[in-house]
């Protein structure tokens, strides 16, 4: 007996399979040395959905960026951050004001380098609360990256903020914590559970016990580190897919000198673009996505 399509749709919806689950990939602008147009063309051709970028300060560059995004049909995820070189009051003022500019671009999300590891809990919370208020008022996803030097520089302290701020949503760049805690966080899965539940975006870079970025993720000596990151990321993605059909990921291997370099010549030991493409490839294979 042939089942009517409407019943199939209703049954699928009941089971939670109403739409295909998707990953959207963003390429980092970090280290870009070509024009916005050329970079966006290259990014689109590689199979990305968008780019992640700090908004350029000058109007001419902003216009070039806007034209390139439109021409190559790319989404944009912006970064915003706490200025650690000025007073707390001035930094908070700048942080809030910049959100208003970024939101006018209708970004897919805004990822934040929030707070300062030398600020008090209350001062860091002020930045998070301000961002959450703006996110709610403007219906724009705003996430706070797990990052050295920020409120979220380590796992135990980040959990304190999560407990105190139910609306806090993370960008998980767990490579930072691998070096902070000098491990691949083995035997810390119970501590990672709430982090996984509250992560809404991923920075796909492989760290290790002695650094935030391996020299080449394809090298066999990093197999354990790659698999550890992939296992954690998969838990994050599958958790978010329970309530959202699309999950965003930025491939974020950085350029020299974040990329290890040779002495004297300072030439990078691997190719940043190739490393980022490899991360996208691994994740697509992991989830059987073309």
C-alpha positions in Angstrom: 0.0 0.0 0.0 1.4 3.4 -1.0 1.5 5.8 2.0 0.3 9.4 1.1 3.2 12.0 1.1 1.4 14.1 3.7 1.4 11.3 6.2 5.1 10.6 5.5 5.9 14.3 6.2 3.8 14.3 9.4 5.4 11.0 10.6 8.9 12.2 9.9 8.2 15.5 11.7 7.0 13.5 14.7 10.2 11.6 14.8 12.3 14.8 14.5 13.4 14.2 10.8 11.4 17.0 9.2 14.4 18.6 7.5 17.8 17.5 6.4 20.5 18.4 8.9 23.2 20.6 7.5 26.6 22.0 8.2 27.6 25.5 7.0 31.3 26.1 6.6 33.0 29.5 6.9 36.5 30.2 5.9 38.6 32.4 8.1 39.9 35.7 6.7 42.9 35.5 9.1 46.1 35.9 7.1 44.3 36.9 3.8 46.8 38.5 1.4 44.7 39.0 -1.7 41.7 41.2 -2.5 38.3 40.6 -1.0 37.0 39.7 -4.4 39.8 37.2 -5.1 39.5 35.7 -1.6 35.7 35.3 -1.8 36.0 33.8 -5.3 38.5 31.3 -4.0 36.4 30.6 -0.9 33.3 30.0 -2.9 35.1 27.7 -5.4 36.4 25.6 -2.5 32.9 24.8 -1.3 32.4 27.3 1.6 29.1 28.9 2.5 30.7 32.1 3.9 33.6 33.8 5.6 34.4 34.9 9.1 36.1 38.2 9.5 36.7 41.3 11.6 34.9 44.2 9.9 37.5 46.4 8.2 37.7 50.0 9.7 37.8 52.1 6.5 34.7 52.6 4.4 36.4 51.8 1.1 37.4 48.3 2.4 33.9 47.8 3.8 32.4 48.5 0.4 34.8 46.1 -1.3 33.9 43.4 1.2 30.2 44.0 0.7 30.5 43.8 -3.0 32.6 40.6 -2.9 30.2 38.9 -0.6 27.2 39.7 -2.8 29.0 38.8 -6.0 30.1 35.4 -4.8 26.9 34.7 -2.8 28.7 34.2 0.5 27.4 34.6 4.0 29.3 36.5 6.7 30.1 35.8 10.3 31.7 38.7 12.1 34.0 39.0 15.1 33.7 41.4 17.9 36.0 41.8 20.9 36.9 43.4 24.2 39.6 46.0 23.8 42.1 45.2 26.5 44.2 48.3 25.9 41.6 50.8 27.3 39.7 51.1 30.6 36.9 48.7 31.4 34.2 51.4 30.9 35.6 52.5 27.5 36.1 49.0 26.3 32.5 48.0 27.2 31.2 51.1 25.4 33.2 50.2 22.3 32.1 46.6 22.4 28.4 47.6 22.5 28.7 50.3 19.8 30.4 47.9 17.4 27.6 45.4 17.6 25.2 48.0 16.2 27.5 48.4 13.1 27.9 44.6 12.6 24.2 43.9 13.0 23.4 46.3 10.1 25.2 43.8 7.8 22.7 41.0 8.7 25.4 38.5 9.6 24.7 34.8 10.1 26.3 35.1 13.6 28.7 37.2 15.6 31.6 35.5 17.4 33.1 37.4 20.3 36.5 37.5 22.0 34.9 38.5 25.2 36.3 39.9 28.4 39.8 39.6 29.8 41.4 37.0 31.9 42.6 39.8 34.3 39.1 41.2 34.7 36.9 40.2 37.7 33.9 37.9 37.2 31.6 40.9 37.4 33.4 42.9 34.8 33.5 40.0 32.3 29.9 39.2 33.0 29.0 42.8 32.1 30.3 42.2 28.5 28.4 38.9 28.3 25.2 40.4 29.6 25.4 43.3 27.1 26.0 41.0 24.2 23.1 38.7 25.2 20.8 41.7 25.5 21.7 42.9 22.0 21.3 39.4 20.6 17.8 39.1 22.0 16.7 42.6 20.9 18.0 42.1 17.3 17.4 38.3 16.9 21.1 37.8 15.9 23.1 34.8 17.2 26.0 36.1 19.3 28.5 33.6 20.6 31.5 33.9 23.0 34.6 32.0 22.0 36.6 29.8 24.3 39.9 31.7 24.0 43.1 32.3 25.8 43.3 35.7 27.4 39.5 36.0 27.7 36.9 35.1 30.4 36.8 31.7 28.8 40.5 30.9 28.9 40.1 27.7 30.7 37.5 25.0 31.3 36.8 25.3 35.0 36.3 29.0 34.9 34.1 28.9 31.9 31.8 26.5 33.7 31.3 29.1 36.4 30.1 31.6 33.8 27.8 29.0 32.2 26.2 28.3 35.6 25.7 32.0 36.3 24.4 33.0 32.9 21.8 30.7 31.4 21.8 32.7 28.1 25.5 32.3 27.5 26.3 30.6 24.2 29.8 29.5 23.2 31.9 29.2 20.2 34.0 26.2 21.0 37.6 26.6 20.0 38.8 23.8 22.1 42.4 24.0 20.7 43.0 26.8 23.2 42.1 24.6 26.2 44.3 21.7 24.9 47.4 23.9 25.5 46.1 25.7 28.6 45.4 22.4 30.3 48.5 20.7 28.7 46.4 17.7 27.5 43.8 16.5 25.0 41.4 16.7 28.0 41.3 13.0 28.3 39.2 11.8 31.3 37.5 15.2 31.4 34.3 14.3 29.5 32.1 15.0 32.6 33.5 18.5 32.8 33.0 19.0 29.0 29.3 17.9 29.1 27.9 21.4 29.8 30.4 23.0 27.4 29.1 20.7 24.7 25.5 21.5 25.5 26.1 25.3 25.3 28.3 25.4 22.2 26.6 26.8 19.1 29.5 27.3 16.7 32.9 25.6 16.2 36.3 26.8 15.3 37.8 23.8 13.6 41.5 23.9 14.4 43.6 21.2 16.0 45.6 22.0 19.1 47.8 19.9 21.3 49.3 19.8 24.8 52.1 22.2 23.8 50.4 24.6 21.4 47.1 25.8 19.9 47.8 24.6 16.4 49.5 21.5 15.1 51.9 22.1 12.2 49.9 20.0 9.7 46.7 18.1 10.6 47.4 15.5 7.9 50.6 14.4 9.5 50.3 10.9 11.1 51.8 12.0 14.4 48.7 14.2 15.1 46.2 11.4 14.5 45.3 11.2 18.1 44.8 14.9 18.5 42.7 15.1 15.3 40.5 12.3 16.5 40.0 13.8 19.9 38.9 17.1 18.4 36.6 15.4 15.9 34.9 13.3 18.7 34.2 16.4 20.7 33.0 18.4 17.7 30.6 15.6 16.7 29.0 15.6 20.1 28.5 19.4 19.8 27.0 19.2 16.3 24.7 16.3 17.1 23.5 18.0 20.3 22.6 21.2 18.4 21.0 19.3 15.6 18.4 18.1 18.1 16.9 21.6 17.9 18.5 23.3 14.9 18.8 22.0 11.3 21.9 24.0 10.5 25.2 24.1 12.4 28.0 26.6 11.5 31.7 25.8 11.5 34.7 28.0 10.8 37.9 26.3 9.6 40.5 28.4 11.5 44.1 27.2 11.0 46.1 30.5 11.2 49.0 31.9 9.2 52.6 32.3 10.3 53.6 32.8 13.1 50.5 31.1 14.5 51.4 28.4 12.0 54.8 27.0 13.1 57.7 28.4 11.1 61.2 27.5 10.2 64.0 29.4 12.1 65.6 32.4 10.5 63.5 32.3 7.3 60.2 32.2 9.2 58.7 30.3 6.4 55.5 28.4 7.5 56.0 24.7 7.7 52.6 23.9 6.1 50.0 25.5 4.0 47.3 27.3 5.9 44.7 27.2 3.1 45.3 23.5 2.6 45.0 22.7 6.3 41.6 24.5 6.5 40.3 22.7 3.4 41.4 19.4 5.0 39.4 20.2 8.1 36.2 20.9 6.1 36.8 17.6 4.2 37.2 15.6 7.4 34.0 17.0 8.8 32.0 16.4 5.7 33.2 12.8 5.6 32.4 12.4 9.2 28.8 13.3 8.6 28.5 11.9 5.0 28.0 15.4 3.5 28.9 16.0 -0.1 
